[in-house]
């Protein structure tokens, strides 16, 4: 008996430390489904079947190659860049963003931090197509963003709230989420608030920011959008929803964008990220 225990113990330790690496995005999703039986999470059996063969996984692999390659006028890789957990650390970085960065004195998201790295460390001009092209699986941005995000698959969302600006951004984002505005008098909460949970808009079952075990899937981006045949970013989703609200458009790199992303990430705190996700 004791012999058996001794043999099993080191094995168990190995399994715990490498659990994240062994999980696929599909494992994380199926784990949430087993736990909640949520009609939101189960709305597309096809996507649940396809998620482990998502083309976005290849987008992420290509991003890993780009990340490690010497590039830009300075001919250096991105491996010295700080995504919040120290130079070159990508494991677990995405679930702790947006966060405050002292070198820019700003709360920044993953996209903004990639731009910062490409322009300051690698020396790319801001209007270089490598930096400027933000959408579609073929852009450097989507590849690199998907690579870094994949390194957080299965980890709990845990955006820091220790700096006053991080708290201010989260609070501003909450205000923006619940404030009705624009031509149609919509707020985000009209479609994603507590009252909208599991209601449908045409074929789509809605998730609510007040149900974290649903909301984690909603904010898991990059995701492969089957209807668009491309990996898309969180910023792209926010722009799409403001378009649905018929408001003026929100800028990708604005404080308003950081605020929305800070609120929506905090709302999924503690729930495992599905990266990359697969969506309609
Ligand atoms: C008029 C209704 C409406 C409003 C208002 C709205 N959304 Fe959406 N939202 C949708 C629909 C519809 C989808 C797509 C669901 C799908 O593709 O199945 C969506 C998708 C999303 C998703 C991804 C969900 C998923 O299943 O992957 C997020 C996150 C999101 N919206 C956030 C927001 C935020 C933030 C705002 C406010 C800036 C907002 N939405 C305003 C209707 C709305």
Boltz pocket constraint, residues with backbone or C-beta under 6 A from the ligand:
constraints:
  - pocket:
      binder: B
      contacts: [[A, 176], [A, 177], [A, 186], [A, 187], [A, 188], [A, 189], [A, 190], [A, 191], [A, 192], [A, 201], [A, 204], [A, 205], [A, 207], [A, 217], [A, 218], [A, 219], [A, 237], [A, 238], [A, 241], [A, 242], [A, 244], [A, 245], [A, 260], [A, 264], [A, 279], [A, 280]]
      max_distance: 6.0
